[in-house]
Amino acid sequence: DAQAAALCAERGRMSSVLSAMPGVLVFPSAANFLLLRLQSKDKTADQVFANLLERKVLVKNVSKMHVLLENCLRVTVSTPQENALFIDALQAALLS
């Protein structure tokens, strides 16, 4: 129960932080992952995915799975430390 509560809290925190990033749309989630749509004209999901991979941050690029998932990445909610690494890497990837 404690682990589930921590995950829910971290998911909410991550969703808020990511939603505040320009060009990032976060879909509502009740799972242990978040679905993000990159809305920047300058960065595609493929480009951001590759940049994250170079930074040793692995997410799932779902943008080619279905037309409704165009330009989307799926991110697993993890520990606060791992989530902070992801958030920093995503910000850097969006700016590079």
C-alpha positions as CSV (number, residue, x, y, z in Angstrom):
1,D,0.0,0.0,0.0
2,A,2.8,2.4,0.8
3,Q,4.5,1.7,-2.5
4,A,1.3,2.3,-4.4
5,A,0.7,5.6,-2.5
6,A,4.3,6.7,-3.2
7,L,3.9,5.9,-6.9
8,C,0.6,7.8,-7.1
9,A,2.1,10.8,-5.5
10,E,5.2,10.7,-7.7
11,R,2.9,10.4,-10.8
12,G,1.0,13.5,-9.8
13,R,4.2,15.4,-9.2
14,M,5.7,14.4,-12.5
15,S,2.5,15.2,-14.4
16,S,2.5,18.7,-12.9
17,V,6.2,19.3,-13.7
18,L,6.0,18.0,-17.3
19,S,2.7,19.8,-18.0
20,A,4.5,23.1,-17.2
21,M,7.1,22.5,-19.9
22,P,6.4,24.3,-23.1
23,G,5.4,22.0,-25.9
24,V,4.6,19.0,-23.7
25,L,1.1,17.7,-23.3
26,V,0.6,15.1,-20.5
27,F,-2.4,12.9,-20.8
28,P,-4.3,11.9,-17.6
29,S,-3.1,8.6,-16.2
30,A,-4.1,6.1,-13.5
31,A,-1.2,3.8,-14.4
32,N,2.5,3.6,-13.5
33,F,3.4,5.5,-16.7
34,L,2.6,8.9,-18.4
35,L,1.9,9.5,-22.0
36,L,3.4,12.7,-23.4
37,R,2.7,14.3,-26.7
38,L,5.4,16.6,-27.9
39,Q,3.8,19.6,-29.5
40,S,6.9,21.5,-30.5
41,K,7.3,22.3,-34.2
42,D,11.1,22.0,-33.8
43,K,11.3,18.6,-32.0
44,T,9.6,15.3,-32.9
45,A,9.2,12.3,-30.6
46,D,11.9,10.5,-32.7
47,Q,14.4,13.3,-32.1
48,V,13.7,13.6,-28.4
49,F,13.7,9.8,-28.0
50,A,17.2,9.7,-29.7
51,N,18.5,12.5,-27.6
52,L,17.2,10.8,-24.4
53,L,18.8,7.6,-25.4
54,E,22.2,9.4,-25.9
55,R,21.8,10.6,-22.3
56,K,21.2,6.9,-21.2
57,V,17.5,7.6,-20.4
58,L,15.2,5.0,-21.8
59,V,11.5,5.8,-22.6
60,K,9.2,4.2,-25.1
61,N,8.6,5.9,-28.4
62,V,5.0,5.0,-29.2
63,S,4.6,7.5,-32.0
64,K,4.5,4.9,-34.8
65,M,2.2,2.4,-33.0
66,H,-1.0,4.2,-34.0
67,V,-2.0,7.4,-35.7
68,L,-3.5,8.6,-32.4
69,L,-0.1,8.3,-30.7
70,E,1.7,10.5,-33.2
71,N,4.6,12.3,-31.6
72,C,4.1,10.6,-28.2
73,L,6.4,9.1,-25.7
74,R,5.5,6.8,-22.8
75,V,7.4,7.3,-19.6
76,T,7.4,5.0,-16.6
77,V,7.0,6.6,-13.2
78,S,9.8,5.5,-11.0
79,T,11.7,6.7,-7.9
80,P,11.9,10.4,-7.2
81,Q,15.6,10.3,-8.1
82,E,15.1,8.5,-11.4
83,N,12.2,10.8,-12.3
84,A,14.4,13.8,-11.6
85,L,17.0,12.5,-14.0
86,F,14.4,12.0,-16.6
87,I,12.9,15.5,-16.2
88,D,16.4,17.0,-16.5
89,A,17.2,15.0,-19.6
90,L,13.9,15.8,-21.2
91,Q,14.4,19.5,-20.6
92,A,17.9,19.3,-22.1
93,A,16.6,17.3,-25.1
94,L,13.9,19.8,-25.8
95,L,16.4,22.6,-25.7
96,S,19.1,21.0,-27.8
